[in-house]
Amino acid sequence: MIDHTTTFVLTSTILAAMTTLFLLWVRRLEAGSRRLGYAVVAASGVMCVTYLLMAAGVLTVSTTGRDESVARFLGYSIAWGAVASVIGLISGAERRYTLALLGGILLSLWATVGSWILGGTAGTVISLAIVAGVGVMGATLYGPLARQAQTVSSERTLLFSRLRNLTVLVFVGLLATGMLSAQNLAFTDAFVGQTLATYLDIVWLAGFGGLVLRSTDALADATDDRPATAAVNSSSSTDGATTGSVQSAD
């Protein structure tokens, strides 16, 4: 059986190759679209470093099943932040909805860590926070973000739908792996749990990168939309200030 260290180093090597490929791909995009492309590079690069830290046994904590590295969840927090940022920009939604999406994701991730460390009744109670986080994530993705995505170009709407589906499938898969792990329900041993999580990470990052970087029209439109949105908001603020001044003068 392959030990965890070997698995982590191999995964980091795969992610390093993916990160390099994504970086070269981004350099071929139009200058305005590269900002969104670099989010893909950041997500993959962060998880590459994360797996190296896991292989080195950095930031390990004792859980009910075995020692686990918190570095995985720190990496997840940054990488999923990049994903949420891209989804928010592609949908054209307000920043608060992007933050709500990220908040739901982070709540579920770190509640999973808490359930592993505490175990027993306390772990079961904390597991409710996992469900709450998934609920917030789903409600945001299928609620305000989806509604706003219907108002943008068809290319962006299509990309949003694909990213939403990928996010839900992979994230629920990761959480299910965590719940079935040796630390919780013990349906899988440590090797199977780590293998499943590693496979999902590679699928997630490869899918995210491929979907975003191939959607050049959606990226260009989202980039063009940002200055227009800023101008509208600035105009609204100016009009509000002018109205207030007139009313004060009256």
Phi, psi and omega in degrees: 000135180288132179283166185296321182300316179296317179299317182294318179294318179297317179297318178299322179295317178298316181292328176296319178295319178297317181298317178298316178299315180296321180296316178297323179295317181297322181296342179270352179283164173297151185305319183291335183271351187290335180300314178292325179295323180293337175296324176296314179299318181297315181299313181292318181296318179298317180290331174299311178295322180302315181293329174294319178296322178294321178297327180277355179073029181283141175057045178276146176231152180276125179244180183288344181251317182188176176286136180232149178269123177291345179304326178303317185281332171295318177296317177302318183301317180287315183294317178291333173297320177295318179297313180298322179298315179295317180299317180296318180291321180293321181285338182077017184280166177294154185298329183298329179285326174296319178293324177295319177299311181295323179298317178297319180296312182295322178300314180294318181298309185282337172292327176298316177300316179299320180293329178290317185288317185278310181066183177059213182295318180298320178295323178295319179296316180296331179300335177296328178292329176298314179297319179297318180297317177297323179297317178296316180300310181296317181297323180287316181295318184265357179255254185299321180294318180294319180295318179292325180295339178284349183262355181260186183296158182297326179296318179289322178299317180294316179296318178301314181299319180292318178293322178298313181297318179298315180301311182296313183297312183290317183294316177296323177298317178297317180293321178297320177298318179295320181289328181274357186290174180297336181283337183245266185276348176060034175280340178233152175275179185298320183295313181296317180299314180294321180296316179297315180297319179295316179300315180295323179298316180294316178298315181300308185290322177293318179294316179299312180296315181296316181296315184290310187288337176280340185269065185296322180294319179295319179296316180297319181292319179295323178293318179293331184286332184297312178297324180295318179295318179297322180293320179296315180296320179295319179297320180296319180295318180296316179297322180294320180293320179296316179299318180297321180294318180297317181296322179296319180296321178296000000 
